[in-house]
Amino acid sequence: MLETERLLLREWRDEDREPFARMNADPRVMEFFAATLTAAQTDAMLERVQAHLDRHGFGWWPAELKETGAFVGFIGLAVPYFEAHFTPCVEVGWRLAADHWGRGLATEGARAALRYGFEELGLREIVSFTVPANVRSRRVMEKLGMTRNPADDFDHPRIPEGHPLRRHVLYRIVTNPGLASL
Ligand SMILES: CC(C)(COP(=O)(O)OP(=O)(O)OC[C@H]1O[C@@H](n2cnc3c(N)ncnc32)[C@H](O)[C@@H]1OP(=O)(O)O)[C@@H](O)C(=O)NCCC(=O)NCCS
């Protein structure tokens, strides 16, 4: 379990299923994904998320607001399942229910996830990616100190050619960047 000032990133519980499904069915939340998810698709996603956690010991953790116990979304680290010029790698990612946007929660939780990745997992680099239009998510990446090189932009191999969500921007952060100059 990871703890920040306002959040707990913890294990999944059965009671997360309902607010998770509600979040995945919200068109505002899924604006930059191919489609909203049905309850059955959320169940299938939960199985994949749990399998990733079991396999790697890290993954998309549910984020709970400490003050109220509310499920606010997920934040965490994951191994992308597709091949691209920057894989294999570990990504940091987030998806929050719209009621909880704009209070710095994604950035706060992601900062703890990055620290875990660098300090506990010993990763050298962590990436993040999204479509160019997802300015909220890109802003989180920038606030985390991640940087984008336009030469890293890529076409997501799981999204069909010609689809408006195919092009992606990639952000990276390296631990102890100062070491590179030693
Ligand atoms: C992306 C997401 C997690 C951000 O969560 P959040 O808790 O609101 O993020 P934060 O509050 O930490 O930061 C959001 C930043 O975006 C900025 N922002 C919000 N709307 C914006 C807009 N329309 N244009 C530019 N910046 C915007 C905010 O001002 C804030 O930056 P600031 O702190 O410098 O003011 C949330 O919007 C979300 O879940 N979106 C849907 C799912 C998704 O797209 N996930 C990412 C897939 S890669």
The ligand as an ORCA input file, in Angstrom:
! r2SCAN-3c Opt
* xyz 0 1
  C      -5.894     13.123    -16.459
  C      -6.531     13.112    -15.062
  C      -6.132     11.860    -14.312
  C      -6.046     14.361    -14.306
  O      -6.463     14.255    -12.953
  P      -6.416     15.509    -11.957
  O      -6.433     14.966    -10.566
  O      -7.440     16.488    -12.360
  O      -4.975     16.080    -12.289
  P      -4.244     17.258    -11.531
  O      -5.248     18.086    -10.797
  O      -3.103     16.679    -10.781
  O      -3.646     18.101    -12.764
  C      -4.441     18.454    -13.880
  C      -3.783     19.627    -14.581
  O      -4.416     19.811    -15.839
  C      -4.790     21.187    -15.959
  N      -5.937     21.265    -16.836
  C      -7.196     20.852    -16.589
  N      -7.977     21.105    -17.647
  C      -7.187     21.669    -18.579
  C      -7.412     22.170    -19.887
  N      -8.610     22.084    -20.472
  N      -6.366     22.693    -20.570
  C      -5.152     22.759    -20.010
  N      -4.878     22.292    -18.768
  C      -5.886     21.762    -18.068
  C      -5.094     21.587    -14.554
  O      -5.097     23.010    -14.441
  C      -3.944     20.912    -13.814
  O      -2.718     21.619    -13.964
  P      -2.241     22.734    -12.860
  O      -2.097     22.024    -11.548
  O      -0.958     23.227    -13.423
  O      -3.318     23.777    -12.807
  C      -8.064     13.133    -15.162
  O      -8.447     14.264    -15.885
  C      -8.641     11.882    -15.811
  O      -8.836     10.863    -15.152
  N      -8.943     11.954    -17.129
  C      -9.592     10.871    -17.831
  C      -8.754      9.621    -17.961
  C      -7.470      9.847    -18.716
  O      -7.447     10.544    -19.714
  N      -6.402      9.256    -18.183
  C      -5.094      9.395    -18.748
  C      -4.909      8.554    -19.926
  S      -3.244      8.751    -20.573
*
